[in-house]
Amino acid sequence: MEKHPEITIPEIANKLSRSERAIELQINRLKDELVIGRVGPAKGGHWKVLE
């Protein structure tokens, strides 16, 4: 996410051979722990690594 902040959940799931739901759960955990954040809207925004 640091190198490609515009990456989407389906792209991550495909690269890691995991389900989109599994990626969503992990992203939500990271957001709750303030490790990552979303800048902008769901469509057209990007990820920011906070730590």
N, CA, C and O of each residue as an XYZ file, in Angstrom:
204
protein
N       0.819     -1.195      0.000
C       0.000      0.000      0.000
C       0.861      1.256      0.000
O       0.434      2.304     -0.484
N       2.061      1.154      0.536
C       2.938      2.320      0.503
C       3.381      2.637     -0.919
O       3.415      3.800     -1.320
N       3.720      1.594     -1.684
C       4.209      1.805     -3.045
C       3.073      2.057     -4.034
O       3.261      2.754     -5.031
N       1.883      1.487     -3.758
C       0.737      1.611     -4.659
C      -0.505      1.978     -3.842
O      -1.361      1.123     -3.614
N      -0.617      3.225     -3.402
C      -1.732      3.608     -2.534
C      -3.102      3.527     -3.205
O      -4.121      3.539     -2.514
N      -3.147      3.447     -4.515
C      -4.427      3.387     -5.220
C      -4.919      1.948     -5.400
O      -5.951      1.729     -6.035
N      -4.201      0.969     -4.852
C      -4.565     -0.438     -5.022
C      -5.955     -0.711     -4.440
O      -6.354     -0.111     -3.442
N      -6.671     -1.614     -5.074
C      -8.026     -1.936     -4.631
C      -8.041     -3.266     -3.872
O      -7.103     -4.059     -3.964
N      -9.106     -3.489     -3.135
C      -9.261     -4.739     -2.395
C      -9.262     -5.942     -3.340
O      -8.591     -6.931     -3.045
N      -9.985     -5.901     -4.458
C      -9.915     -7.049     -5.383
C      -8.500     -7.317     -5.903
O      -8.120     -8.474     -6.082
N      -7.721     -6.270     -6.145
C      -6.347     -6.455     -6.614
C      -5.483     -7.103     -5.532
O      -4.675     -7.984     -5.825
N      -5.653     -6.669     -4.287
C      -4.909     -7.265     -3.177
C      -5.289     -8.732     -3.034
O      -4.420     -9.593     -2.899
N      -6.592     -9.018     -3.065
C      -7.073    -10.388     -2.921
C      -6.499    -11.282     -4.014
O      -6.097    -12.415     -3.745
N      -6.460    -10.785     -5.222
C      -5.926    -11.559     -6.346
C      -4.434    -11.838     -6.158
O      -3.984    -12.964     -6.373
N      -3.668    -10.825     -5.760
C      -2.226    -10.999     -5.584
C      -1.897    -11.961     -4.450
O      -0.906    -12.688     -4.519
N      -2.727    -11.968     -3.402
C      -2.462    -12.811     -2.241
C      -3.218    -14.139     -2.273
O      -3.100    -14.946     -1.352
N      -3.988    -14.360     -3.325
C      -4.808    -15.571     -3.462
C      -5.713    -15.777     -2.253
O      -5.810    -16.878     -1.712
N      -6.367    -14.706     -1.843
C      -7.314    -14.727     -0.731
C      -8.638    -14.161     -1.230
O      -8.711    -13.565     -2.305
N      -9.687    -14.362     -0.426
C     -10.986    -13.814     -0.809
C     -11.011    -12.316     -0.512
O     -10.264    -11.821      0.332
N     -11.874    -11.617     -1.213
C     -12.025    -10.186     -0.968
C     -12.496     -9.940      0.457
O     -12.079     -8.971      1.092
N     -13.361    -10.809      0.960
C     -13.864    -10.663      2.325
C     -12.738    -10.779      3.343
O     -12.710    -10.030      4.319
N     -11.810    -11.708      3.131
C     -10.677    -11.865      4.042
C      -9.826    -10.598      4.057
O      -9.358    -10.175      5.114
N      -9.627     -9.999      2.896
C      -8.850     -8.763      2.805
C      -9.595     -7.632      3.505
O      -8.982     -6.852      4.233
N     -10.902     -7.530      3.297
C     -11.706     -6.494      3.950
C     -11.590     -6.596      5.473
O     -11.447     -5.579      6.152
N     -11.649     -7.812      6.009
C     -11.544     -8.000      7.456
C     -10.188     -7.530      7.977
O     -10.109     -6.874      9.015
N      -9.131     -7.866      7.259
C      -7.795     -7.451      7.683
C      -7.604     -5.938      7.561
O      -6.981     -5.319      8.423
N      -8.133     -5.350      6.504
C      -8.034     -3.900      6.336
C      -8.803     -3.189      7.449
O      -8.335     -2.186      7.988
N      -9.975     -3.705      7.787
C     -10.744     -3.102      8.884
C      -9.982     -3.185     10.199
O     -10.008     -2.244     10.991
N      -9.303     -4.304     10.437
C      -8.505     -4.447     11.660
C      -7.368     -3.427     11.668
O      -7.108     -2.795     12.692
N      -6.694     -3.265     10.534
C      -5.601     -2.303     10.439
C      -6.106     -0.869     10.596
O      -5.421     -0.038     11.192
N      -7.286     -0.571     10.071
C      -7.862      0.767     10.243
C      -8.214      1.016     11.700
O      -7.984      2.113     12.209
N      -8.775      0.006     12.390
C      -9.114      0.142     13.806
C      -7.869      0.384     14.659
O      -7.924      1.117     15.646
N      -6.753     -0.228     14.279
C      -5.495     -0.079     15.007
C      -4.711      1.153     14.551
O      -3.592      1.376     15.012
N      -5.289      1.955     13.651
C      -4.683      3.182     13.121
C      -3.336      2.925     12.445
O      -2.413      3.730     12.562
N      -3.232      1.808     11.745
C      -2.038      1.489     10.982
C      -2.161      2.048      9.570
O      -1.185      2.528      8.994
N      -3.380      1.980      9.015
C      -3.642      2.533      7.684
C      -4.901      3.387      7.745
O      -5.691      3.288      8.684
N      -5.071      4.211      6.746
C      -6.271      5.029      6.648
C      -6.621      5.253      5.193
O      -5.789      5.081      4.302
N      -7.838      5.632      4.971
C      -8.315      5.892      3.607
C      -8.415      7.398      3.434
O      -9.017      8.081      4.262
N      -7.833      7.916      2.372
C      -7.889      9.335      2.051
C      -8.795      9.491      0.845
O      -8.531      8.921     -0.214
N      -9.853     10.253      0.999
C     -10.779     10.454     -0.104
C     -11.881      9.413     -0.112
O     -11.983      8.594      0.802
N     -12.705      9.450     -1.146
C     -13.845      8.537     -1.232
C     -13.430      7.121     -1.596
O     -12.288      6.872     -1.982
N     -14.375      6.198     -1.468
C     -14.114      4.798     -1.814
C     -13.698      4.666     -3.275
O     -12.814      3.876     -3.606
N     -14.327      5.429     -4.131
C     -13.946      5.425     -5.547
C     -13.121      6.684     -5.810
O     -13.625      7.803     -5.708
N     -11.869      6.489     -6.142
C     -11.004      7.613     -6.460
C     -10.078      8.016     -5.338
O      -9.204      8.858     -5.542
N     -10.240      7.447     -4.160
C      -9.359      7.760     -3.041
C      -8.121      6.878     -3.070
O      -7.870      6.153     -4.033
N      -7.342      6.962     -1.972
C      -6.159      6.114     -1.882
C      -5.868      5.788     -0.426
O      -6.400      6.429      0.480
N      -5.020      4.786     -0.204
C      -4.639      4.348      1.126
C      -3.438      5.129      1.607
O      -2.583      5.530      0.817
N      -3.379      5.345      2.926
C      -2.211      5.989      3.513
C      -1.765      5.154      4.706
O      -2.566      4.843      5.588
N      -0.478      4.791      4.732
C       0.082      4.048      5.844
C       0.434      5.070      6.927
O       1.220      5.987      6.689
N      -0.149      4.908      8.110
C       0.015      5.876      9.181
C       1.210      5.569     10.088
O       1.751      6.476     10.721
N       1.620      4.325     10.154
C       2.764      3.959     11.007
C       3.965      3.641     10.175
O       5.021      3.312     10.715
